[in-house]
Amino acid sequence: MRAEIHIERMQQALAEHGVPRRLVVEEGEIPSGLETPRQQAERLAAQRHAAAVEALGSDPHVQQLQQAFGARLIESTVKPAGDLH
């Protein structure tokens, strides 16, 4: 993010919206308790995965297959809808 081109682009975008500013970017520690965008995406993906596993585990058809044929749900293969890549 420290690349000058990014700072120039942000300054240009602000100027185009009538807010000309000189930006100064400084490195710093992220305060504890705050998530980075990547951490947030990973947490939300884990929540979607857990919800999908729970939904499949409580599905009567899946339960019927488990009882009738000894099927088992391989949780690592579950992909929530919308995460199919």
C-alpha positions in Angstrom: 0.0 0.0 0.0 3.0 2.3 0.4 3.5 2.5 -3.3 3.4 6.1 -4.5 1.1 5.2 -7.3 -1.7 4.2 -4.8 -1.3 7.5 -2.9 -1.4 9.4 -6.2 -4.6 7.6 -7.3 -6.3 8.3 -4.0 -5.4 12.0 -4.2 -6.6 12.2 -7.8 -9.9 10.5 -6.9 -10.5 12.9 -4.0 -9.6 15.9 -6.3 -12.1 14.7 -8.9 -14.8 14.7 -6.2 -13.9 18.3 -5.2 -11.8 17.3 -2.2 -8.2 18.0 -3.1 -5.9 16.7 -0.3 -2.3 15.7 0.2 -2.2 12.2 1.7 0.4 11.0 4.1 0.4 7.2 4.7 2.1 5.8 7.8 2.7 2.3 8.9 1.4 1.2 12.2 0.2 -1.7 14.2 -3.5 -2.7 14.0 -5.1 -2.2 17.3 -6.1 -5.5 19.0 -9.7 -6.4 18.4 -9.7 -5.1 14.9 -9.8 -7.4 11.9 -8.0 -7.0 8.7 -10.2 -7.4 5.6 -8.6 -10.8 5.1 -9.3 -11.9 8.7 -12.9 -10.8 8.3 -13.3 -12.7 5.0 -11.8 -15.9 6.6 -14.1 -15.6 9.6 -17.2 -15.1 7.5 -16.2 -18.0 5.2 -15.7 -20.2 8.3 -19.2 -19.1 9.6 -20.8 -19.9 6.2 -19.0 -23.3 6.1 -20.2 -24.2 9.7 -23.8 -23.2 8.8 -23.7 -25.4 5.6 -22.3 -28.3 7.6 -25.0 -27.8 10.2 -27.8 -27.6 7.5 -26.6 -30.8 5.9 -26.3 -32.6 9.2 -29.8 -31.8 10.1 -31.3 -32.5 6.7 -33.7 -35.4 6.9 -32.6 -36.8 3.5 -29.0 -36.8 4.6 -29.9 -38.4 7.9 -31.8 -41.1 6.0 -28.8 -41.9 3.8 -26.6 -42.1 6.9 -29.0 -44.5 8.6 -29.8 -46.6 5.6 -26.3 -46.9 4.0 -23.9 -45.8 6.7 -23.1 -42.7 4.8 -21.0 -40.0 6.4 -20.6 -36.3 5.8 -17.1 -35.3 4.9 -17.1 -31.8 6.3 -14.0 -30.7 4.5 -15.8 -31.2 1.1 -18.8 -29.0 2.0 -18.9 -25.8 0.0 -21.6 -23.2 1.0 -23.8 -21.9 -1.8 -22.0 -19.0 -3.5 -18.6 -20.4 -2.6 -18.5 -22.9 -5.4 -15.0 -22.1 -6.7 
